[in-house]
Amino acid sequence: MNKTDKMTVVISGGASGIGYATAKTLASRGNRLVLVDLDQEKVDQAVEELEGEGHIGISADVTSTDSIGSAFETIRRSFGHLDGVVAAAGIVDPSPSESVSDESLERLIDIHLLGSIRMARAAYPLLCDSAKASIVCLSSMGARLGVPQRLGYNVAKSGIEGMVRTLAVEWVRQGIRVNAVAPGWVKTPAIANLIDSGFLDPTPVEERTPLGRFAEPTEIAEAIAFLLSPTSSYITGQSLTIDGGMTIHFPQ
Ligand SMILES: NC(=O)c1ccc[n+]([C@@H]2O[C@H](COP(=O)([O-])OP(=O)(O)OC[C@H]3O[C@@H](n4cnc5c(N)ncnc54)[C@H](O)[C@@H]3O)[C@@H](O)[C@H]2O)c1
């Protein structure tokens, strides 16, 4: 994305990890960002650290249609315009499938799948008026592989890929492209917590990954920036795998 393609982009989960790395990448190229995350102080701090002027931070919860609705009302009042959406809010909550609580399952699906749908639907009226409208959702290798103890997560990510294909076809006449990225393991606070708590051993992950390492958040941000930008104008309804070759690797 170069400076002539400046966009206004909203990012859920924008105060941390992949969402924040995407915000930094886009801001450094002259784009205007709206960061949406749970905690106002955290989101304000993230906005303050972005390059450039005019960015805003909004505390909102993607599990609430009202909360997301009022966030988009603030965007409409502040800018009257929107070009891009990145749905990157998320949690991890590993648990065996036979004993995971209904509450955990529902929360994972609510945040990841319904949260992405809420973001896309709330953005729709503004995106209809943009000449370069693009939505990018966060899928995962969990949509392709049976990652153990991730029932709700894997189901939600598989659902996101179905949502992406559906909206891509339905909203094509309005000029809205809809895609996903499906990262493998990325060095973010969410994954650091899994490693620090002893739940995830990084060594087998590195051994299984042909590129031999975790991704940096900026490596996912670059792909999201590409899918948002008019440079990817003929790509819609896709999920781009970014996993260092992990899902195509047959270890022998
Ligand atoms: N890190 C990885 O290895 C990896 C791999 C594949 C996909 N992903 C996906 O990327 C996305 C970002 O993950 P991350 O690793 O950067 O995580 P992260 O924990 O660093 O950031 C997630 C952000 O989402 C916010 N959030 C959580 N629940 C929310 C809610 N209800 N409303 C609004 N915001 C909420 C959190 O406050 C946090 O700031 C997630 O969808 C995740 O599933 C991550």
The ligand as an ORCA input file, in Angstrom:
! r2SCAN-3c Opt
* xyz 0 1
  N      -0.967    -15.661     17.767
  C      -1.179    -16.686     16.964
  O      -0.371    -17.631     16.889
  C      -2.428    -16.748     16.113
  C      -2.516    -17.742     15.126
  C      -3.660    -17.796     14.325
  C      -4.685    -16.881     14.503
  N      -4.578    -15.940     15.475
  C      -5.704    -15.008     15.640
  O      -5.268    -13.672     15.564
  C      -6.140    -12.852     16.354
  C      -5.280    -12.006     17.291
  O      -4.572    -12.887     18.164
  P      -3.273    -12.421     18.964
  O      -2.413    -13.606     19.076
  O      -2.744    -11.168     18.365
  O      -3.919    -12.158     20.402
  P      -3.691    -11.034     21.509
  O      -4.183    -11.614     22.779
  O      -2.310    -10.480     21.459
  O      -4.705     -9.876     21.018
  C      -6.081    -10.088     21.004
  C      -6.786     -8.796     21.385
  O      -8.197     -9.049     21.285
  C      -8.820     -8.352     22.344
  N     -10.117     -8.937     22.653
  C     -10.386    -10.139     23.245
  N     -11.701    -10.301     23.425
  C     -12.287     -9.176     22.930
  C     -13.641     -8.756     22.846
  N     -14.648     -9.497     23.328
  N     -13.900     -7.541     22.283
  C     -12.886     -6.756     21.816
  N     -11.575     -7.113     21.874
  C     -11.290     -8.308     22.437
  C      -7.847     -8.508     23.522
  O      -8.095     -7.528     24.532
  C      -6.502     -8.342     22.827
  O      -6.075     -6.991     22.863
  C      -7.097    -13.806     17.072
  O      -8.286    -13.906     16.345
  C      -6.356    -15.131     17.011
  O      -7.216    -16.232     17.081
  C      -3.469    -15.836     16.281
*
